[in-house]
Amino acid sequence: MKKLILTMFAMATFQFSQAKDPVTPQVLTNHIGYETTGFKQATILGFEGDHFDSFKIINNHTKQEVTSGEVTAVGKVDNWKNWLFWTLDFTSLETPGEYIIQTSSQGKTYYSYPFQIQEQILERNTISDIVYYFRGQRAVGLFEKADAELPVMKNENGEEVIVKRIDARGGWADATGDYSKVFSHLSYSEFFNPQQIPLTVWSLFKSYEEICRRNEKGLAQVKKRMIDEAIYGADYLVNVKIPNGSFYRSVSCWGKKLPSDRKIELVDPETNEYNTNYREGAGVAIAALAMASMNEFSGQYSSEKYLETAEEAFHFLEANNQRLIIGGKENIVDDYCALVAAVELYKASKKQVYKDAADKRANKLMNRLTTNDSYQNYWRADDQDRPFFHAADAGFPVVSLLGYIQIVDEAKKQQVLEVVKKSLHFDLAISEEVNNPFNYVRQYVQHKGGKRESGFFFIHDSETAPWWQGENARLGSMATAMKLAAQHFENDQAFARQLKKYAQSQLNWVLGLNPFNSCMLEGSGYNNPQYLFFGSYEYKNAPGGIVNGITAGLTDYHDIDFQKGYAETGNDDDWRWVEQWLPHTSWFLYAVSLK
C-alpha cells in the first residue's frame, strides 16, 4: 500500500519525461532531505493562472499533517520559460522523519517527492557514495598496464614521435566519456582553467581533515576509504612530476579510447613545452602533495618524497611560471592556485620562504577586490577591472584566503576576513538583485565582445567558446567558501545565517531543488539525468558522481536549459548537461564535509 501511495505522489508531482521541460506544476525539494536544525525551503513551479496560497507537510508514514503555512509568491525568474515560482519555508520543523509537501491550485493537489529530515543528512547519505565514485574512476586494469610504460610524445618535423616512456600509473578518469587523466584544460582562454585531478586529491585531503576534526562515530569508516583515495591520488602526482620541473598536464586517451591510445602530449607544441603552470593544476597539486607529507599514512612514496616533490615543483614555478603562461601575465587563477601551494608548503615545512610567498600571493589576491560604476567589491581577473567569473572554481579566491589565515597573526587575519566579508557581501547582493527563489549564487560576467552583466549561469560566448557546460562544480565551490566563512563570522549572526542559507541552497539545487526536479547525484533522489552520447547509452554515469548540470538557454542567456538530447538538437551537446566530471564531485565532497 505504501508503495502505491508513493507512486501516486510521484505521478502527481512529476508528469513529464526527464528530458523535457516541466509542463505541470511541481513541488521542488532537496530529494535527499534537510538537516534537523538547518535552513529548510521548498519551491513551487507553476504557470499563469496558478494560485498557490498555502502548504501542508505530511508525515509520510502516519499520513498525518505535522505543520502548515503560507507560500510566498515570487513570480517570473529572468526569462525562464513560461514558469512562475512560489517559495515556502519550514525551517521550524526539526522532528526527524520522512515527509511530503502538499499544496493546491485551481482545485488540483500537488505533492513533493518524499524527503527526510535527519541529523547529518548529507554526510550520511552522500559522502560514502562519492568516495566509492572516485574509487570506480581509478585508471586500473588494462589502462594501468598501459600507463606503466606511457609514451611521452613530441613534435618533430610535423610528426609525433616518442621521446621516452614513464610510469604514469594512478589517477582517475576525467569524465563519463573521457578516460583521460587531466590536471586542467582551457588554457587557451586565460582566465578559465578548471582544477581537475589535483583538485580531487586536495579535496580528499581537506575533507579528511574536516572529518577527523569532527570525530564523529558515524564517519569513522568512510574516512578510512577517503584517506586511501587521497594517498592514491598523491602517488599519481609524484608519478607525473617532471624531473627538475613541474608536472605533465594530461594523459590523453582519444581515438577509440583503448589502452594503446594513451599518451602524454605537449602542453605547447610550438615550444615543445611539457611543464604545467600554477593555473593549469600545478599549484593545487603542490598543495595536495604538501598535505600528503603531513599525513600519518603514505602510499607508494614516503612523506619525505611527497614534500620534496612539492618543493621542487614550487621553486621551478616561482622562477618559470610567467614564461609558461599565455602572454606572460599572471592573473587571479595563478594567485589562488599559488597561494594554496605556498600555505600548505609552509604548514608542512615551516620554512620562511613559503610564508613570504604566501604573504605575497595573498596581498596580490586581496588587491584584486575592486569596484566600478555597477558593482562594489567584485574580484577582478586581470590587471584592469575585468570581472572574475568561472564555471567551476568561483569560490576558490575566498577558499584560498581562508586557508591562508591559518598561518598569519591576528591583525593579518582580521584584514583577510574583512576582504572575504566584502567579497561575499557582493555575492549575496548580486544574487538578490533579481527574483531568485532558489537562492542561486549569480555572477558578474563579461561576454567575449566586452558586454558585462549579471546573470545566473556561465555564458556561452566567453573566451572558452565553444566550450560551456553546467556548473555544479561552481556551486560546490561557493557552498564551500560560504560554509568556511560562516565559521569566522559567528559574531555577525545575520551574515553567518545568510552564508549558511546560501551554502545549503547550492547543495539543494544539485540534489533536486531545481526547476527540472532532477537530483544530479547519480543513485540518489529522483530523475537522475542520463548521458546519451549521440542518442546512445554507450557511456553510463556512475553512482556517486555528479553531472555537469543546468545551464543558460541554448539560444538565450537569460533562459534556462537542461538535458537537451541529440534527438532534439542534432548536435553533440548532451555532455554539457549530463556528463559526470571530477570537479563537481570534488567540490561537493568538501562542502558536505564541512560542519
N, C-alpha and C positions, 0 to 999 in steps of 0.2 A: 504493500500500500504506500509506504514511504517513497519508494522509487517512482511510483505512478504520480504522486503529488509533485515530486521534484521535476519530473518530466513535464508536467503541466505548467509549472512555473517557468521552466526553461523555454517552452514553446511560446508562452505569453510574452516573455520579455525579449526574445531574440528570434525574430521571424524572417531573417534574411540570410542568404548564404554568406559564407565567410568572406568571399572576395568582393562582395557588393557593399554599397553604402547603406546605412540604415534607412528604411522606408516606413517604419513604425516606431512609436515612442519606446525609449529604452531607459531603464533604471540602472545606472552605471556605478559600480563599486570596485574597490580592490577585491579581486576574486578570492585571494587567499584570506584576507581579513585585516583586522586592526588590533593594535596594541591596547591592552586594557585601559591604561591611563593616558593614552595618546590622543592626538587630534583625529577626529573621525568625520569624514564628509563623503557624501554621495552626490551625484549629478544626474539630473533628468534631461534626456534629449527628447525634444518634441518638435512639433510643426505648427504652422499657422492654424489657428483655430483651437489649439490645445489650451486648456486652463488647468494647471496643477496648483492646488491650494494647500494641501496637507499631505502628510505621510504617516504610516504606521510601521513600527518594527515588530515583527512577529518571531517568537521563538520557534525555530523550525522543527523542534522535537515535540513540544507541548502544543503547538499551534495557537498559543495564547499571545495576545498583544502585550508587549512589555513597555512600550513608550510610544509617543506620537508627537507631532509638531507641525509647524507651518513650513512651507517651502518658500524660498526667495527667488523671485523672477529675475533673471539676468538678461535674457533677450538674445539677440544675434551676436555671434562672435566673428569679427572680421568678415571674410566672405566665405565662411564655411557652409557651403551648400545652401539648402533652404532650412537649416536647422535652427531651432530656438532652445535655450537652456534655462534650467532652474537648478538651484542647489539646496541641499538640506544638510544640517549639522546634527550629529548625535553623539558629540564628544562626551556628554554626561553619562552615556550608557557604558558602564565598566564591568558588568557582570559577564564572566566568561560563558561562552555558549555559541551555538550556531543559529544564525538569524537570516531573515529575508526582509526586504523593504517592500511595502505595498503602497501604491498611490493610484489615483484615478483621474481621468479626464474624459469629458464628453460621454459619460456613462460607461466607460471601459476601464477595467482594472489592469494595472501593470505591476510586475514583480521584478525584483532583482534576482540574480543568482544567489544561492546560499553562500554565506561567508561566516568566518569565525571571528569572535573576539577572544583573545588569548594573550597571556603573558609571553613576551619574546616571540611573537608570532612569526616574524620573518626569519629570525635566527633559527627557529625550529624547523621551518618549512622550506627554506631556500638554500642555506649555506651548504649543507651536505650534498644536495643535488649539483650545486655549482662546482664544488671540488671534484665530484665524480665526472662532471663535464670536462674539466681540464684533463683529468686522467684519460678520458676517452679520446682527447685531441692529441695525445702524445704521438710523436712520429716514431713508431715502433715497427717491428716485423721487417718486412722487405724494405721499407723506407729507411729504417735504422741501419740495415745491412748496407744499403747504398750510401748512406751518409757517413759511414765509417771510412770510406775512401772517396770522398766527394771531390769532383774535379773543380778547380778554380780556373775560370776562363779569362781570356784576354784577346783583344783585337789586334791582329797583325795583318797588314795589307788587305784590310777589309774582310778577313776571315777570322772566325772564332777558334782559338786554339787553347789546349790545356796547358796551363803554366805549371801546376803541381796538383797534388791531391792532399786533402786534410781530413782529419777526423772531426766531423761536424754533427756528431750524434747528439740527440736531445731535442728539447723544444717542442712546440705544439703547432699543429696545422692552423693556418691563419683564419680560415672561414669554412663554411659548409662546402663551398665549391672550389676552394683553393687550398691545396695541400702544401703550399709553400710555407717557409718559416721566415717571418718578416719582422725586422726591427722597426721599420717605418716606411712610408711611401709618400707620394705627393710632393716630393722635394722641389719639383719644378714650380710649385705655387708659392713658395717662400714663407708664407705665414700659417700654413695649414698642416704641417706634418703631424700625424697622429702617432702616439706612442703605442707600440703593439706588443711583441713578446717581452721587451724589458718592462713594460707596464704590468704585465701579468705577473712576472716574478716579483716586482716591487709591491704590487697589491697583495700578493700572497704573504709576503713577509710583514707588511703593515697590518693586514688582517689578523695574522697570527699574533702579533704584538698585542692587538686590542683584545683578542680572545683570551690570551694569557693574563692580561691585566684585569679582565673581568672575573676570571677564576670561578666560572660557574659550571657546576657539575654536568649540566645538560650538553655543554660544548666540549667536554673533556676528550671525547673520542674523535670528533671531527677535526680538532686542532692537530691531532697526530697525522692525519692524512693531509692536512693543509701544509704543515711544515715539510712533509715528504715531497709534496708537489713543488714547493718553493725551492728546495735544495736541488731537485731535478732541473728546474729552470736555471738556477745559478750555475750548475755544471755546464749547461749549454752555452751560457755567456762566456765562460772560460774557453770552451772549445772553439768559439768563433772569434776569439781575440786575435788580432794581427800582431805578430812579434814587433815590438818597438813602435806600435801604432795604436789604432783604435780597434774597431770591430768590423767584420764583414757584415753587410747590411741584410742580405737575404739569401736564403736557399730557395731558388726558384724551382717550380715544378709545373711547367707548362706543357704544351703539346698534348699528348694523350694522358698526361699525368701519371706516368709509370715511374717506377724507381729509376729506370735508366734515363729519365728526363731531368733528373735532379742535378743542379749545379749551382755554383756561386758565380755571379756576374759582376761586372764592374759597376760601381756607383756612378762614375762619369766616364763613358767610353772615350771621350775626346782627350782626356788627360790620363787615361789608364789608372784611375783612382779607385781604390777599394775602401778606404777608410771612411767610416760614418762620422758625422759631426754631432755636436751636442743635440741639435734638434731632431736628428734622424734616429734617435733612440739611444745614442751613446751615453748621454747624461744620465738618463734613468737607469741604464744598465750598470753604470758605475755605482749609483746609489744602491741598487739591488745587491751588487757584489759586496759592497761595504757592509750592508746589513747581514749578508750571509756570513761574513767573517766574524760578526759578533754573536752569532747563534751558537748554542751549545752543540748542535748537530752539524755534521758535514757529510758530503756525499763522495763523489769521485775524487774530489780535491780537498785539501786541508783548509782550515780557516786562514792560515797564513797565505796560501795561494790565492784565495778569493781577494784578500786585501791587496796583495802585490799586484794582481791583475787590474784591480780598480785604480790603484795609484798610478800605475804605468799609463793606463789609458787617459787618466785625468791630466797628467803632465804633458802628454802628447797633444791633447786638445787645447790646453792652455796656450801652447805655442803655435798650434796649427789650425784652430777652429775657423778663423776668418778666411784662411786660404781655402777651406773645404766647402764654404757655403756660397750660394748664388750671390753674385755681386760683391762679395766680401764684406757684407754688412750684417752684423748680428741683429736680432730682433727679440721680441718678448718671449718667443718659444725657446731660443737659446738661453735666455735669462732664467726661466723657471726650471729648465732641464739641468743647467749647470748649477743652479742653487741647490736642488735636491742632492746632486752629486757631492758638492762641497760639504753640505751639512752632514751627510752620512759618513763621509770620509773623516771629518773632524770627530764625530762621535766614536768612530772605530779606532782612530789613531791618536787623537788628542794633539795632533801636530798643528802648530800655529798657522802654517801656510794654508791649510784648508779653512781655518776660521777667517783668515784675511780674505780668502777667495769668496767665502760665503757672505761676508760683510759687503764686499764689492758688488756681488750679484744682487743681493737684497736691496741695496741702495739704488742700483740701476732699475730694478723692478718697481720699487716704490715710487720712483720718479716718473714712472710711466702712467701714473694716475693723472688724468687730465680733464679739462673742461672746455667746452666750446659753447656756441650760442644755443645749442639744442639740449645738451646734457651735461651734468656735473659728475665728475669722479668716475669716468669710464676708463678702462685700460686702453692705452694706445699701443698699437702693434709695432710701429716704426719710430723713426726719429722726429716725425711731424705729429699729426693728430689722427692718423688712420685708426679707426676703432678695431680693437681685437675682438674677433668672434671666431668660433671654432665648432666643428661638427662633432668633436669627441672629447676635447680636454679643456673646455671653457673654465672649469673650476680650478685648474692647475695653478694659476698665479696665486690664488688665495691659499690653496693647499700647501704650496711650497713655502710661503711665508709663515704659515702656522707651524710648519716643521722647523723653520729657522729660529723661532722664538725659544726653542728648547736649548739653544746654545748661547744665548745672549743674557745680558744683565737686565734688571727690572726696567731701567729707563728706556733701553732699546726695545724691550718687549712692548711697552706701552705705546711707543712710536709706531711699531709694526701693527699693533692691534687697532690703532686709530686709522691707519690706511686700510686695513681689512674691513673695518666697520663702514668706512666711506664707500668702498667698492661694493659691499653687499647691500648697502642702502640704495645704491644705483640699481642693482639687480632687482631689488624689490620694487623700486619706483617705476622702472620701465615695464615691469610685469603687471603693474596695477594701473597703467595709464589707459588701458582699454578693458572691455569686458573680457574676463578671464576666469570662467567658472571652474577650471581645473588647477588654478594656481601654477600654471606652466611658466617656467622661467624663460622670459623672452630675451632677445638680443638686439644690439645696435649693430647693424650690418652695413657693408659697403659693397655695392654691385661693381662689376668689372668696369663699367663705364664711369664710375665715380659717384653715382647716386647713393645717398645714405638715408636710411630709415630704420625704424624699429619694426621687429616682426617676431613671429613665433618660431620660425624654422630657419634652417640653413638655406641660403639662397642657391639657386640653380645656375646662376651666371657669375660665380666667383672665379678667381684665377685657377681653381681646381677643375673647372668645366672641361670635359663633360662629366666629370666625377661629382656626384652628390648622392646622398643617401639619408636614411633615417638616423636619428641622433640619440639613441638610447644611452650611448656612452657619455654624451654631453650631460644628459640628465643625471646619470650616476655621478659624474664628476661634480656637478653643482650640489647634489644631495650630500656628497662627501664634504665639500667645502663648508656648507651651511651647518652640518652636524658638528664638524670640528670647531667651527667658530662659536657655535652656541655654548660650548663648554667654557668659553672665555668671557662670556657676557651675561653671566647669571645675575650680576648686579644691575643689569638693564633688562628686567624681566619681559617687558613688552617686546623688545628687539629679539631676545632669545626665543620667545614664543613664536614670533614670525619666522625666524630661521628654521625652527623645528617643524612648523607647519608647512613651509615651502619644501623643506627637505623631504618630508613624508609624501608630499604631493607628487614629487618627481618619481618616487618609487611606486606610488599608487598608479600613475599613468602607465608605467611599464607592466604592471600586474593586473590591468583590466579596466582601470578607471580612465577610460579614453573614449572618444566618440564611436569607436568601432567595437567596443565591448570585447576586446581581444586581450587575453593575457599573453604577453610576448616572451615569457619564460617557459620554454618548452617543457611539457609534462606537468605543469601546474595550471590551475584555473580552467578557463573555458576558451574555446575558439582559438587555440594556438595556430598561428599562421603557418602555412605550408609552403615550402620553397619548390616551385615548379619551373625548372630550368627549361625554357622554350616549350613549356607545356608538359614536360616530362617529370616523373618523380625520380629521376636519375640520382639526384642529391637529396638526402633526407636530413633534416635537422635532428640534433641530438638532445635528449633530456638534460636539463640543467643549463642549456645555452640560451642566450638572448638574441633575438633578431635585430636587424638594423632599426626598424621602427617606422613611425609615421612621419610624413614629410609635408611640405607645402604642395599645393596643387601642381599637377603636371604642366599646366599652361598658365596658371595664375598664382603668383607668390602668396597672395592673400587668401587663397583657398586651402584645402587640406585633402590629402590623398593617402591611400594605404592599399597595398596588395593589388595593384593593377597588373593583372596577369598578361602573359604573352598573347593569349587569345583576344584580349581587349586592345592592347597597344600595338601588337605586331612587332614589338622590339624586345630586346633582352634587357628588360627593366626590372624584372621580378626581384633580383638581388638587392635593389635599392631599398626595399622594404623588408624582405623576409629571409635574407641570408643571415645566418649567425656569424658573429665576428668576435674575436677575443676581447677587444677593449670594452664592449658593452658589459660582458660578464665580469671583467676585472674591476671596473669602477663600481658596479652594483655590489660586488662582494665586499669591497672596502666600506661602502656606505652602510651596508647592513651590519657589518661587524662593529661599527661604532655605536655605543650606547646612547 
